[in-house]
Amino acid sequence: MTSKNLRAYVATGVLIVASGIGPTAMAQSQAAAPPEQAVSSPSDLDFARKAIIANRFEIAAGKLAETNAGDAKVKAFGQMMVTDHSAALKELEAASQSSNVTSTNGARIDAAHQAKLDALAAKKGADFDAAYIADMKKGHDDTLALLKAYQQSGTSEKLKAWAAKAQPTVQKHRDAIYAM
């Protein structure tokens, strides 16, 4: 393994831990390749919390993109994030409640995601665009891996159904951000 690859793997590991997904959600060897790795399936409560936090982050970051982005495509992508993740969050909260996974109520953006939002809020124009696109690539890769893992081994049928419904939208977002 070259030192360049080692640095990339170490940096990826730090980002994965900071994202709250965990060390088993290893990044791809090629940035544009879809996530194919195995991810340990979280408990129903952990899955719901992570998904709720991720949706709230996407909404907040999308609102920042609408105001701070320099590129019209990034602004439009941010608007799509707000719209799609607001709907997904509403459905996820309902699925969580009907699955008796109720302690997710009030799940707020965690410190790691808040730090990303703070960093984005400090940027404008092309600097914002580059940071936002990088965050969106990483976030959608991790979310796809989480959704796939939960569908395979989660225990709540309603949450598994939500994950299955959300996966094509997350894939659409991932494809759109990698096309920028």
KOLFI-821812 format. One line per 5 residues: for each residue x, y, z of N, C-alpha, C, O. Coordinates in pm, 1 decimal, decimal comma, always signed. Example, Ala and Ser with C-alpha at 12.3 -4.5 7.8 and 13.67 -1.06 7.14 Angstrom:
+1319,0 -569,0 +780,0 +1230,0 -450,0 +780,0 +1320,0 -330,0 +780,0 +1423,6 -331,9 +846,5; +1285,0 -225,0 +708,0 +1367,0 -106,0 +714,0 +1290,0 +3,0 +787,0 +1340,9 +113,8 +803,9
end
This chain:
+85,1 -116,6 +0,0 +0,0 +0,0 +0,0 +89,6 +122,7 +0,0 +184,6 +131,6 +77,7; +58,4 +217,2 -87,9 +139,1 +338,0 -96,4 +103,7 +431,0 +18,4 -2,1 +417,5 +79,9; +192,0 +524,8 +46,8 +163,1 +619,0 +154,6 +43,5 +706,8 +119,2 -30,6 +749,8 +207,6; +24,6 +733,6 -10,5 -91,0 +811,5 -53,2 -220,6 +736,0 -21,0 -315,1 +794,3 +32,2; -224,5 +606,0 -53,5 -342,4 +525,6 -23,0 -364,1 +514,6 +126,4 -477,8 +521,7 +173,0
-256,8 +497,3 +202,6 -267,8 +486,2 +347,3 -327,4 +614,5 +404,3 -416,0 +609,5 +489,6; -278,5 +730,4 +356,9 -333,4 +857,7 +405,1 -481,9 +868,3 +370,4 -561,0 +916,2 +451,6; -519,7 +824,6 +252,1 -660,3 +830,3 +211,4 -745,5 +741,0 +300,0 -855,1 +780,1 +340,4; -696,0 +620,2 +331,0 -771,7 +530,1 +417,6 -783,5 +585,1 +558,9 -889,5 +573,9 +620,5; -678,4 +643,2 +610,5 -682,4 +701,6 +744,6 -778,7 +819,1 +747,6 -859,4 +830,6 +839,9
-771,2 +906,7 +647,5 -861,5 +1021,6 +641,0 -1006,0 +976,0 +630,0 -1094,6 +1033,9 +692,9; -1030,0 +873,8 +551,5 -1164,8 +819,8 +536,5 -1215,0 +766,0 +670,0 -1329,9 +788,7 +707,6; -1129,7 +695,6 +740,3 -1168,2 +641,3 +870,7 -1205,2 +750,6 +968,3 -1301,6 +735,9 +1043,5; -1130,8 +860,0 +969,1 -1161,0 +972,0 +1057,0 -1296,2 +1031,3 +1021,5 -1375,9 +1062,1 +1110,2; -1322,8 +1047,6 +891,6 -1451,2 +1103,1 +849,6 -1567,1 +1010,6 +883,8 -1674,5 +1057,3 +922,0
-1546,9 +882,1 +870,6 -1653,1 +786,2 +902,1 -1686,1 +792,7 +1049,8 -1803,4 +795,6 +1087,2; -1584,9 +795,0 +1133,4 -1608,6 +803,8 +1277,6 -1678,2 +935,3 +1310,3 -1771,0 +937,3 +1391,2; -1635,1 +1045,0 +1248,8 -1695,5 +1175,1 +1275,1 -1840,1 +1181,8 +1227,3 -1920,7 +1254,7 +1285,1; -1873,9 +1106,9 +1123,2 -2010,1 +1110,1 +1070,9 -2107,7 +1037,2 +1160,4 -2228,8 +1055,1 +1147,1; -2057,3 +954,6 +1252,2 -2143,7 +880,9 +1342,8 -2188,7 +748,1 +1288,0 -2261,3 +676,7 +1357,2
-2149,9 +710,6 +1167,9 -2192,4 +583,9 +1109,7 -2111,8 +470,9 +1169,6 -2166,4 +362,8 +1191,6; -1986,4 +490,9 +1196,3 -1904,0 +389,5 +1260,4 -1795,6 +337,7 +1170,6 -1797,8 +358,9 +1049,4; -1700,9 +269,9 +1230,1 -1584,1 +227,3 +1154,3 -1612,2 +118,4 +1052,3 -1527,4 +92,2 +967,0; -1727,7 +54,2 +1057,8 -1754,1 -51,5 +961,0 -1801,7 +2,0 +827,4 -1807,4 -72,4 +729,5; -1836,0 +129,9 +821,6 -1882,2 +188,2 +695,8 -1761,6 +244,9 +621,4 -1747,7 +366,6 +608,5
-1676,0 +158,3 +573,4 -1552,9 +201,2 +506,8 -1585,7 +262,3 +371,2 -1678,6 +218,8 +303,1; -1509,2 +362,6 +333,3 -1530,5 +432,3 +206,6 -1482,7 +346,8 +91,0 -1409,0 +249,7 +107,7; -1527,2 +386,5 -25,7 -1493,6 +312,1 -145,5 -1351,2 +340,9 -189,8 -1296,9 +447,8 -161,8; -1290,9 +245,1 -259,2 -1157,0 +269,5 -312,0 -1163,3 +367,3 -428,7 -1065,1 +435,3 -458,5; -1277,8 +374,2 -494,2 -1299,4 +474,6 -598,5 -1413,9 +562,7 -551,6 -1519,9 +512,3 -514,3
-1393,7 +692,7 -553,2 -1493,1 +784,0 -499,0 -1628,1 +772,3 -568,5 -1731,3 +787,8 -503,3; -1630,5 +745,8 -696,9 -1757,4 +742,4 -769,2 -1823,6 +605,0 -768,2 -1934,9 +591,3 -819,0; -1760,5 +505,2 -713,3 -1819,1 +371,3 -711,6 -1926,7 +362,9 -604,4 -1908,0 +416,7 -495,2; -2039,4 +296,5 -632,4 -2144,3 +285,3 -532,0 -2098,0 +200,8 -414,2 -2014,8 +111,5 -430,3; -2152,1 +229,2 -294,7 -2110,0 +153,0 -178,3 -2151,7 +7,1 -191,3 -2269,7 -22,3 -210,7
-2058,0 -82,2 -180,9 -2085,2 -224,8 -190,5 -2040,6 -298,3 -64,6 -2065,2 -418,2 -50,7; -1975,3 -227,2 +27,1 -1920,4 -292,2 +144,2 -2029,8 -330,2 +242,7 -2139,6 -274,7 +240,9; -1997,8 -424,5 +327,1 -2090,2 -465,2 +431,3 -2081,3 -365,1 +545,6 -1972,4 -321,7 +583,2; -2195,0 -329,7 +599,7 -2202,0 -241,0 +714,2 -2277,9 -316,5 +821,7 -2383,9 -373,1 +795,1; -2224,8 -317,6 +942,0 -2296,6 -380,9 +1051,5 -2429,6 -310,6 +1068,0 -2434,4 -187,8 +1076,0
-2536,7 -385,9 +1073,2 -2667,1 -325,2 +1084,9 -2687,5 -275,1 +1227,5 -2668,4 -349,3 +1323,8; -2726,2 -149,8 +1239,7 -2751,7 -96,3 +1372,8 -2885,3 -146,3 +1426,1 -2966,8 -200,1 +1351,2; -2906,8 -128,3 +1554,8 -3037,3 -160,3 +1612,2 -3141,0 -67,8 +1550,4 -3106,6 +30,6 +1484,9; -3267,2 -99,6 +1571,5 -3374,1 -15,6 +1518,2 -3359,2 +127,9 +1567,5 -3370,0 +222,5 +1489,4; -3334,5 +143,6 +1696,5 -3321,3 +276,8 +1753,7 -3200,2 +349,2 +1696,6 -3210,3 +466,4 +1660,2
-3086,6 +282,0 +1688,3 -2967,1 +345,5 +1632,5 -2988,1 +384,0 +1487,1 -2949,3 +492,9 +1444,9; -3049,6 +294,7 +1410,6 -3076,2 +324,9 +1269,8 -3165,2 +448,5 +1258,6 -3134,6 +541,1 +1183,5; -3275,1 +449,5 +1333,2 -3369,0 +561,1 +1324,9 -3301,7 +692,0 +1365,4 -3320,6 +794,4 +1299,8; -3224,0 +689,1 +1471,9 -3154,6 +811,6 +1515,7 -3057,6 +859,9 +1408,9 -3056,1 +978,4 +1375,4; -2976,3 +768,7 +1355,2 -2879,1 +807,6 +1253,0 -2949,1 +863,1 +1129,5 -2905,2 +962,7 +1072,0
-3056,9 +799,2 +1089,4 -3129,5 +844,0 +970,2 -3197,3 +978,4 +994,4 -3199,2 +1063,5 +905,5; -3252,4 +998,2 +1113,2 -3316,2 +1126,0 +1145,5 -3211,6 +1237,2 +1146,9 -3233,1 +1343,9 +1089,3; -3099,5 +1212,5 +1212,1 -2992,9 +1313,0 +1217,4 -2942,3 +1343,6 +1076,1 -2921,2 +1459,7 +1041,3; -2923,1 +1240,0 +995,8 -2875,4 +1261,0 +858,7 -2974,4 +1345,1 +778,6 -2933,8 +1435,1 +705,0; -3103,7 +1316,6 +792,2 -3204,4 +1395,1 +721,0 -3204,9 +1540,2 +768,0 -3213,3 +1632,0 +686,5
-3196,0 +1560,6 +898,1 -3193,5 +1698,0 +950,3 -3069,5 +1772,8 +901,6 -3076,3 +1891,6 +869,9; -2957,0 +1703,0 +896,1 -2835,0 +1764,6 +844,4 -2852,9 +1803,3 +697,6 -2816,8 +1914,2 +657,9; -2908,3 +1712,6 +616,8 -2926,5 +1740,2 +474,5 -3018,6 +1860,2 +453,1 -2996,0 +1940,3 +362,4; -3120,8 +1872,9 +535,0 -3213,3 +1986,3 +525,0 -3140,1 +2116,5 +558,6 -3148,9 +2214,1 +484,1; -3068,4 +2117,3 +670,4 -2996,9 +2238,8 +712,9 -2887,4 +2275,9 +612,6 -2871,8 +2393,1 +578,5
-2812,5 +2177,2 +565,8 -2706,3 +2204,8 +468,1 -2767,1 +2251,0 +335,6 -2711,4 +2338,4 +269,1; -2879,6 +2193,7 +297,5 -2947,5 +2236,4 +175,2 -2992,7 +2380,8 +182,4 -2983,9 +2454,1 +83,9; -3041,5 +2422,6 +299,5 -3081,5 +2562,9 +317,0 -2960,4 +2654,4 +304,1 -2969,7 +2763,0 +246,8; -2846,3 +2609,9 +357,8 -2724,1 +2688,8 +341,2 -2685,4 +2697,9 +193,8 -2642,5 +2803,4 +147,0; -2700,5 +2588,4 +121,3 -2666,0 +2587,8 -21,3 -2752,8 +2686,3 -98,7 -2705,6 +2752,4 -191,3
-2878,2 +2695,6 -60,8 -2967,9 +2788,2 -129,9 -2920,3 +2933,7 -117,8 -2945,2 +3015,0 -206,8; -2851,6 +2966,0 -7,2 -2808,1 +3104,3 +13,8 -2658,5 +3126,5 -9,8 -2618,7 +3234,9 -52,5; -2574,7 +3025,3 +17,4 -2429,3 +3045,2 +13,8 -2361,5 +2994,4 -112,9 -2248,3 +3033,3 -141,5; -2427,8 +2909,1 -188,8 -2364,5 +2850,0 -307,0 -2342,3 +2956,0 -414,3 -2418,5 +3051,8 -426,6; -2236,4 +2936,1 -491,0 -2207,6 +3025,0 -602,6 -2261,8 +2972,0 -733,3 -2296,3 +3049,3 -822,7
-2269,5 +2840,5 -744,9 -2313,1 +2774,7 -867,6 -2463,8 +2747,6 -860,4 -2513,4 +2696,1 -760,2; -2534,4 +2781,9 -965,0 -2679,5 +2761,0 -969,0 -2716,3 +2613,5 -953,0 -2819,7 +2581,3 -894,4; -2632,2 +2524,2 -1004,6 -2660,0 +2380,3 -990,3 -2650,3 +2336,9 -844,7 -2728,0 +2252,6 -799,9; -2557,0 +2393,1 -771,5 -2542,6 +2360,1 -629,3 -2662,1 +2414,6 -551,7 -2713,2 +2348,1 -461,6; -2706,8 +2535,1 -586,4 -2826,2 +2591,7 -522,5 -2948,0 +2503,1 -547,8 -3025,4 +2475,6 -456,2
-2964,4 +2459,0 -671,5 -3077,9 +2373,6 -706,7 -3068,8 +2239,8 -633,8 -3170,0 +2186,6 -588,2; -2947,9 +2185,6 -622,9 -2929,6 +2060,8 -549,2 -2967,9 +2082,1 -402,6 -3034,2 +1996,9 -343,4; -2927,3 +2193,3 -344,1 -2963,4 +2223,7 -205,7 -3113,6 +2230,1 -187,1 -3167,3 +2179,6 -88,5; -3180,9 +2292,3 -282,3 -3327,3 +2300,5 -275,9 -3389,1 +2161,0 -282,1 -3484,3 +2131,7 -209,7; -3334,6 +2074,2 -369,2 -3383,8 +1937,2 -378,3 -3361,9 +1864,8 -245,4 -3447,2 +1786,7 -203,0
-3248,7 +1889,7 -179,3 -3221,2 +1825,5 -50,4 -3325,0 +1866,9 +53,1 -3375,1 +1783,0 +128,0; -3357,3 +1994,8 +57,6 -3455,9 +2043,5 +153,9 -3590,8 +1976,8 +129,0 -3654,4 +1927,5 +222,2; -3634,0 +1975,4 +4,3 -3764,8 +1918,2 -30,7 -3769,2 +1767,9 -3,1 -3857,9 +1719,8 +67,4; -3673,2 +1694,5 -58,7 -3676,3 +1548,0 -48,3 -3651,5 +1499,6 +94,3 -3718,0 +1407,0 +140,9; -3556,5 +1561,6 +163,6 -3525,5 +1514,6 +298,8 -3629,9 +1558,6 +400,9 -3645,9 +1493,2 +504,0
-3701,1 +1667,5 +374,7 -3812,7 +1705,5 +462,4 -3922,1 +1599,7 +454,6 -3976,7 +1558,1 +556,8; -3953,6 +1556,6 +333,0 -4055,2 +1451,5 +315,9 -4007,6 +1319,7 +376,8 -4084,2 +1251,1 +444,4; -3880,6 +1284,4 +352,6 -3826,7 +1158,9 +407,2 -3825,6 +1161,6 +559,1 -3855,1 +1060,5 +622,8; -3792,3 +1275,0 +617,6 -3789,0 +1287,0 +763,7 -3927,6 +1266,5 +823,1 -3943,1 +1196,9 +923,4; -4027,4 +1326,8 +761,5 -4165,2 +1312,1 +810,0 -4207,0 +1164,0 +806,7 -4265,8 +1113,2 +902,2
-4176,3 +1096,5 +696,9 -4211,2 +955,1 +683,8 -4131,2 +867,9 +781,7 -4184,8 +773,0 +838,9; -4005,0 +900,2 +800,2 -3920,8 +824,4 +892,0 -3968,9 +839,7 +1035,5 -3975,0 +741,5 +1109,4; -4002,8 +960,4 +1075,4 -4053,1 +981,4 +1211,6 -4181,8 +903,8 +1234,0 -4202,1 +847,4 +1341,5; -4269,3 +900,3 +1133,6 -4393,6 +823,4 +1144,9 -4363,9 +673,9 +1154,4 -4423,9 +604,4 +1236,4; -4272,4 +623,9 +1071,9 -4236,3 +482,0 +1077,2 -4172,6 +447,1 +1210,8 -4196,8 +339,3 +1265,1
-4092,5 +536,5 +1263,2 -4028,8 +512,9 +1393,4 -4133,4 +503,7 +1503,3 -4128,6 +413,3 +1586,7; -4227,4 +596,5 +1503,5 -4331,4 +596,0 +1606,1 -4419,3 +472,5 +1595,3 -4452,8 +412,1 +1697,2; -4457,4 +433,8 +1474,6 -4544,3 +317,2 +1459,1 -4470,2 +186,8 +1486,8 -4532,3 +81,9 +1504,2; -4336,7 +193,7 +1490,7 -4255,4 +76,5 +1524,7 -4216,1 +77,0 +1672,4 -4135,0 -4,3 +1716,7; -4274,8 +169,8 +1747,5 -4243,6 +186,2 +1889,6 -4097,3 +220,9 +1913,9 -4042,3 +190,8 +2019,9
-4034,9 +284,1 +1815,9 -3899,3 +336,6 +1831,8 -3920,7 +485,1 +1859,2 -3897,7 +570,3 +1773,3; -3965,3 +513,3 +1981,6 -4012,2 +648,1 +2012,8 -3906,8 +737,8 +2074,9 -3926,4 +859,3 +2079,5; -3797,6 +684,2 +2122,1 -3699,1 +771,1 +2185,5 -3618,1 +848,1 +2081,7 -3523,3 +918,3 +2117,1; -3654,7 +835,8 +1952,5 -3590,6 +917,7 +1849,8 -3652,8 +1056,4 +1846,7 -3595,9 +1148,8 +1788,6; -3768,9 +1071,4 +1908,6 -3832,9 +1203,3 +1909,1 -3736,7 +1303,5 +1970,2 -3679,1 +1280,7 +2076,5
-3721,2 +1412,2 +1902,0 -3631,2 +1515,0 +1951,2 -3485,5 +1491,6 +1915,1 -3399,2 +1568,4 +1957,5; -3455,3 +1386,9 +1837,3 -3316,8 +1364,3 +1795,1 -3271,1 +1487,3 +1718,4 -3332,0 +1525,7 +1618,5; -3166,5 +1546,8 +1764,3 -3114,8 +1668,3 +1702,7 -2984,2 +1638,7 +1632,1 -2924,8 +1532,2 +1649,3; -2941,2 +1733,4 +1553,4 -2813,4 +1719,6 +1483,8 -2704,1 +1704,5 +1588,8 -2695,5 +1783,5 +1682,8; -2621,7 +1603,6 +1571,9 -2514,0 +1577,6 +1667,8 -2398,0 +1674,0 +1645,8 -2397,6 +1752,3 +1550,8
-2300,1 +1667,0 +1734,9 -2187,2 +1760,8 +1731,9 -2108,3 +1751,7 +1601,7 -2066,7 +1854,1 +1547,7; -2087,4 +1631,3 +1550,9 -2009,7 +1615,6 +1427,5 -2080,5 +1681,3 +1309,7 -2017,3 +1750,7 +1230,1; -2210,9 +1660,0 +1298,4 -2286,0 +1721,5 +1189,0 -2296,9 +1873,3 +1209,0 -2294,1 +1949,0 +1112,1; -2309,1 +1917,1 +1333,9 -2315,6 +2060,9 +1359,9 -2184,7 +2128,4 +1321,0 -2185,1 +2239,6 +1268,2; -2073,5 +2061,7 +1346,9 -1943,3 +2117,7 +1307,7 -1934,7 +2132,8 +1156,2 -1879,8 +2231,1 +1106,4
-1988,9 +2035,3 +1082,7 -1990,7 +2045,6 +936,5 -2077,6 +2163,3 +891,7 -2041,1 +2237,1 +800,2; -2193,0 +2180,0 +957,1 -2280,2 +2292,7 +923,1 -2212,2 +2425,5 +953,1 -2220,6 +2519,2 +873,6; -2144,7 +2434,1 +1067,4 -2074,5 +2557,4 +1102,7 -1966,1 +2589,4 +1000,4 -1948,6 +2704,9 +961,6; -1893,9 +2487,1 +957,0 -1788,7 +2507,8 +856,9 -1849,1 +2553,3 +724,3 -1795,1 +2642,0 +658,2; -1960,2 +2492,8 +685,9 -2026,6 +2534,0 +561,4 -2079,3 +2676,9 +571,1 -2068,5 +2753,9 +475,7
-2135,7 +2711,8 +685,3 -2194,2 +2844,4 +702,6 -2089,9 +2954,9 +689,3 -2123,3 +3068,4 +655,2; -1965,9 +2922,4 +715,6 -1857,6 +3021,3 +707,5 -1806,3 +3041,1 +565,2 -1721,1 +3126,6 +541,4; -1857,6 +2962,7 +470,7 -1808,3 +2968,8 +332,5 -1913,9 +3028,2 +240,6 -2033,9 +3020,9 +267,0; -1865,8 +3086,9 +132,7 -1953,1 +3145,1 +29,8 -1896,3 +3112,4 -107,9 -1776,3 +3089,3 -123,0; -1982,3 +3111,0 -205,7 -1940,2 +3096,4 -344,8 -1871,4 +2964,2 -372,7 -1915,0 +2858,7 -326,6
-1762,6 +2971,7 -449,3 -1691,8 +2850,2 -492,4 -1636,0 +2770,6 -374,9 -1631,0 +2647,7 -380,8; -1593,8 +2838,6 -268,1 -1544,4 +2767,3 -149,2 -1656,4 +2684,8 -86,3 -1636,7 +2569,8 -47,3; -1774,3 +2746,2 -77,3 -1890,0 +2673,2 -24,4 -1921,6 +2553,7 -114,1 -1940,2 +2441,8 -66,2; -1927,4 +2578,9 -244,5 -1963,6 +2473,8 -339,3 -1874,9 +2351,1 -323,0 -1924,7 +2238,7 -316,6; -1743,9 +2372,0 -316,3 -1650,3 +2259,8 -305,8 -1671,1 +2182,2 -175,7 -1673,0 +2059,1 -176,4
-1686,7 +2253,5 -64,3 -1705,6 +2187,4 +64,8 -1840,7 +2114,7 +69,9 -1849,6 +2002,3 +119,4; -1944,0 +2179,0 +18,9 -2077,7 +2120,1 +19,5 -2081,3 +1993,0 -66,2 -2134,6 +1890,5 -23,7; -2025,0 +2000,4 -185,4 -2023,2 +1883,5 -273,2 -1948,4 +1768,5 -206,7 -1993,4 +1654,1 -212,9; -1837,0 +1796,4 -144,5 -1760,6 +1690,7 -75,2 -1842,8 +1629,5 +37,4 -1845,5 +1507,4 +52,3; -1909,6 +1712,2 +116,7 -1993,9 +1661,7 +225,9 -2109,0 +1577,2 +171,6 -2143,3 +1473,8 +228,9
-2168,1 +1621,6 +61,4 -2282,0 +1548,6 +4,7 -2238,8 +1414,1 -53,9 -2310,5 +1314,9 -41,0; -2123,6 +1410,4 -117,3 -2073,6 +1282,8 -170,4 -2054,3 +1184,0 -56,2 -2103,2 +1071,3 -62,1; -1984,9 +1225,3 +44,8 -1955,2 +1138,0 +158,8 -2084,3 +1096,4 +229,3 -2104,3 +979,0 +260,5; -2170,1 +1192,9 +253,7 -2293,9 +1164,2 +324,9 -2384,3 +1067,5 +251,2 -2443,2 +978,6 +312,6; -2396,0 +1083,9 +120,1 -2483,5 +994,7 +44,2 -2421,9 +855,9 +27,9 -2494,5 +756,5 +24,9
-2290,5 +847,7 +17,4 -2225,7 +715,5 +16,1 -2254,0 +641,3 +147,1 -2292,7 +524,4 +146,2; -2234,1 +710,1 +258,2 -2254,9 +648,5 +389,0 -2401,1 +610,8 +411,2 -2431,0 +504,5 +465,6; -2491,4 +698,2 +368,9 -2633,9 +671,1 +387,7 -2678,7 +550,4 +305,8 -2756,6 +468,4 +354,4; -2630,6 +538,9 +182,9 -2665,7 +420,9 +102,5 -2618,8 +292,4 +170,4 -2692,1 +193,6 +174,2; -2498,3 +294,0 +223,1 -2446,5 +175,5 +292,6 -2532,0 +143,5 +414,6 -2561,9 +26,9 +440,4
-2571,3 +245,5 +489,5 -2654,5 +225,7 +607,9 -2791,5 +169,7 +570,7 -2840,4 +77,0 +635,2; -2853,2 +225,5 +467,2 -2985,4 +178,7 +423,4 -2980,3 +32,5 +378,5 -3067,4 -47,1 +413,7; -2879,1 -1,4 +301,7 -2865,6 -139,6 +253,8 -2845,5 -236,6 +370,0 -2906,3 -343,5 +373,5; -2761,6 -199,5 +462,8 -2734,2 -287,4 +577,4 -2859,9 -306,7 +661,1 -2889,5 -417,9 +704,9; -2933,4 -199,0 +683,1 -3053,4 -210,8 +765,8 -3160,3 -295,1 +696,3 -3230,6 -372,6 +761,3
-3172,4 -280,3 +566,3 -3270,5 -361,4 +493,5 -3240,5 -510,1 +505,6 -3331,9 -592,6 +508,6; -3113,5 -543,6 +512,5 -3074,8 -684,3 +521,1 -3093,6 -742,7 +660,5 -3129,6 -859,6 +673,9; -3069,8 -663,6 +763,6 -3071,4 -725,1 +896,6 -3144,0 -644,9 +1002,7 -3134,4 -677,7 +1120,9; -3216,8 -540,2 +964,3 -3296,4 -466,8 +1062,3 -3413,8 -552,4 +1107,2 -3449,8 -649,2 +1040,2; -3473,0 -517,2 +1219,7 -3582,5 -598,8 +1272,6 -3720,0 -535,5 +1257,0 -3820,1 -607,1 +1261,0
-3728,4 -405,2 +1239,6 -3857,8 -339,1 +1223,6 -3897,7 -340,5 +1076,4 -3828,3 -284,3 +991,7; -4009,1 -404,9 +1047,3 -4055,2 -411,3 +907,9 -4089,7 -272,7 +853,6 -4066,9 -244,7 +735,9; -4144,0 -186,5 +938,3 -4179,8 -51,7 +892,1 -4054,9 +30,9 +863,3 -4051,8 +105,6 +765,6; -3952,9 +18,8 +946,1 -3828,5 +90,7 +919,9 -3756,4 +32,1 +798,9 -3695,4 +105,6 +721,3; -3763,0 -99,9 +782,6 -3702,3 -161,7 +664,5 -3773,8 -114,2 +537,6 -3709,5 -89,0 +435,7
-3906,6 -102,1 +544,1 -3982,8 -53,0 +429,1 -3944,9 +92,8 +399,0 -3932,4 +131,5 +282,9; -3927,0 +172,9 +504,8 -3884,8 +310,8 +483,5 -3746,4 +313,8 +418,2 -3723,9 +390,4 +324,5; -3654,8 +231,8 +466,7 -3518,7 +227,1 +410,6 -3524,0 +187,7 +262,8 -3453,0 +245,3 +180,4; -3607,2 +90,8 +229,9 -3619,8 +46,9 +90,6 -3678,2 +158,2 +3,6 -3636,4 +176,4 -110,8; -3773,7 +231,8 +57,1 -3834,1 +342,6 -17,8 -3735,1 +458,5 -33,2 -3731,9 +524,0 -137,4
-3655,5 +483,4 +68,9 -3560,6 +595,6 +66,9 -3440,8 +568,7 -23,8 -3383,5 +662,1 -80,0; -3403,1 +443,4 -38,2 -3280,4 +410,4 -111,4 -3276,2 +467,5 -253,7 -3173,7 +525,1 -290,2; -3380,4 +455,3 -335,8 -3371,1 +510,9 -471,7 -3353,5 +663,5 -472,8 -3284,8 +717,2 -559,6; -3414,3 +732,3 -378,1 -3399,1 +877,6 -371,2 -3256,8 +913,9 -332,2 -3197,6 +1004,8 -390,3; -3201,4 +843,1 -234,0 -3063,0 +868,5 -193,6 -2968,9 +838,3 -309,9 -2871,7 +910,7 -331,5
-2997,3 +732,6 -384,3 -2915,4 +699,2 -501,2 -2924,4 +809,8 -606,3 -2824,3 +845,5 -668,4; -3044,1 +863,5 -625,7 -3063,3 +973,8 -721,1 -2981,3 +1095,9 -677,7 -2917,2 +1161,3 -760,0; -2984,4 +1125,2 -548,7 -2905,5 +1237,4 -497,2 -2756,5 +1212,1 -517,4 -2682,3 +1301,0 -559,2; -2714,5 +1090,9 -487,3 -2573,1 +1054,1 -500,7 -2529,5 +1070,2 -646,5 -2424,2 +1127,6 -674,3; -2609,9 +1019,8 -737,9 -2576,6 +1031,2 -879,9 -2568,1 +1177,4 -922,3 -2479,0 +1215,1 -998,3
-2659,8 +1259,1 -873,8 -2662,0 +1401,4 -910,5 -2538,7 +1474,8 -856,5 -2479,8 +1556,6 -927,2; -2500,1 +1446,7 -734,2 -2386,7 +1518,6 -676,8 -2255,1 +1472,8 -740,6 -2163,5 +1553,4 -757,7; -2245,1 +1345,4 -775,5 -2123,7 +1298,8 -843,2 -2115,8 +1350,9 -986,8 -2007,4 +1354,5 -1045,1; -2228,6 +1390,9 -1043,9 -2228,9 +1445,6 -1179,6 -2185,8 +1592,3 -1183,1 -2159,6 +1646,5 -1290,5; -2178,3 +1656,6 -1066,8 -2137,5 +1799,0 -1062,5 -1987,2 +1811,9 -1073,0 -1934,5 +1923,1 -1071,2
end
